[in-house]
Amino acid sequence: MNNKSKWTLSRRDILKKGPVAIAWGVLASITLSTPIISRIGRDHHIPDLPKDSIFTPSSTPPKRS
């Protein structure tokens, strides 16, 4: 009877498949992180609001206690 498991890995298998797996991981991380970085890097502009709007930032800096 053959008692060997079907999914055994030898050192040779790891040395052959390891760099390929690392390369795929780097490629996947670059591909998936590009949209996230582009969202963070966008300029956030302040919308043009009327001067008397409650959402307009104050022209005087707040006092610190």
C-alpha positions as a Markdown table, in Angstrom:
| # | Residue | x | y | z |
|---|---|---|---|---|
| 1 | Met | 0.0 | 0.0 | 0.0 |
| 2 | Asn | 1.1 | 3.5 | -0.7 |
| 3 | Asn | 0.9 | 5.5 | 2.5 |
| 4 | Lys | 2.3 | 8.7 | 1.0 |
| 5 | Ser | 0.1 | 11.7 | 1.0 |
| 6 | Lys | -0.8 | 13.2 | -2.4 |
| 7 | Trp | 0.1 | 16.7 | -1.3 |
| 8 | Thr | 3.7 | 16.3 | 0.0 |
| 9 | Leu | 6.2 | 19.0 | -0.9 |
| 10 | Ser | 9.9 | 18.5 | -1.2 |
| 11 | Arg | 12.6 | 21.1 | -0.9 |
| 12 | Arg | 13.0 | 21.0 | -4.7 |
| 13 | Asp | 9.2 | 21.8 | -5.1 |
| 14 | Ile | 9.5 | 24.7 | -2.7 |
| 15 | Leu | 12.6 | 26.1 | -4.4 |
| 16 | Lys | 10.9 | 25.8 | -7.8 |
| 17 | Lys | 7.5 | 27.2 | -6.9 |
| 18 | Gly | 8.4 | 29.7 | -4.2 |
| 19 | Pro | 9.8 | 32.5 | -6.4 |
| 20 | Val | 6.8 | 32.2 | -8.7 |
| 21 | Ala | 4.4 | 32.4 | -5.8 |
| 22 | Ile | 6.3 | 35.5 | -4.5 |
| 23 | Ala | 6.2 | 37.1 | -7.9 |
| 24 | Trp | 2.4 | 36.5 | -8.2 |
| 25 | Gly | 1.9 | 38.0 | -4.7 |
| 26 | Val | 3.9 | 41.1 | -5.6 |
| 27 | Leu | 2.0 | 41.5 | -8.9 |
| 28 | Ala | -1.4 | 41.1 | -7.1 |
| 29 | Ser | -0.5 | 43.6 | -4.4 |
| 30 | Ile | 0.5 | 46.2 | -6.9 |
| 31 | Thr | -2.6 | 45.6 | -9.0 |
| 32 | Leu | -5.0 | 45.8 | -6.0 |
| 33 | Ser | -3.3 | 48.7 | -4.2 |
| 34 | Thr | -3.2 | 51.0 | -7.3 |
| 35 | Pro | -6.9 | 52.0 | -7.0 |
| 36 | Ile | -6.6 | 52.5 | -3.3 |
| 37 | Ile | -3.6 | 54.8 | -3.6 |
| 38 | Ser | -5.2 | 56.8 | -6.4 |
| 39 | Arg | -8.3 | 57.4 | -4.1 |
| 40 | Ile | -6.1 | 58.6 | -1.3 |
| 41 | Gly | -4.0 | 60.9 | -3.5 |
| 42 | Arg | -6.9 | 62.9 | -5.0 |
| 43 | Asp | -7.1 | 66.5 | -4.1 |
| 44 | His | -10.0 | 67.3 | -1.9 |
| 45 | His | -11.4 | 70.7 | -2.8 |
| 46 | Ile | -13.7 | 72.8 | -0.7 |
| 47 | Pro | -17.0 | 73.3 | -2.4 |
| 48 | Asp | -18.1 | 76.9 | -3.2 |
| 49 | Leu | -20.6 | 77.8 | -0.6 |
| 50 | Pro | -22.5 | 81.1 | 0.1 |
| 51 | Lys | -20.7 | 83.4 | 2.6 |
| 52 | Asp | -23.5 | 83.2 | 5.1 |
| 53 | Ser | -23.9 | 79.4 | 5.0 |
| 54 | Ile | -23.5 | 77.4 | 8.2 |
| 55 | Phe | -21.2 | 75.0 | 6.4 |
| 56 | Thr | -18.6 | 77.7 | 5.4 |
| 57 | Pro | -15.4 | 77.5 | 7.5 |
| 58 | Ser | -14.9 | 80.3 | 10.0 |
| 59 | Ser | -12.5 | 83.1 | 8.9 |
| 60 | Thr | -11.2 | 83.5 | 12.5 |
| 61 | Pro | -9.2 | 80.7 | 14.0 |
| 62 | Pro | -10.6 | 79.1 | 17.1 |
| 63 | Lys | -9.2 | 80.1 | 20.5 |
| 64 | Arg | -7.2 | 77.5 | 22.3 |
| 65 | Ser | -7.6 | 77.2 | 26.0 |
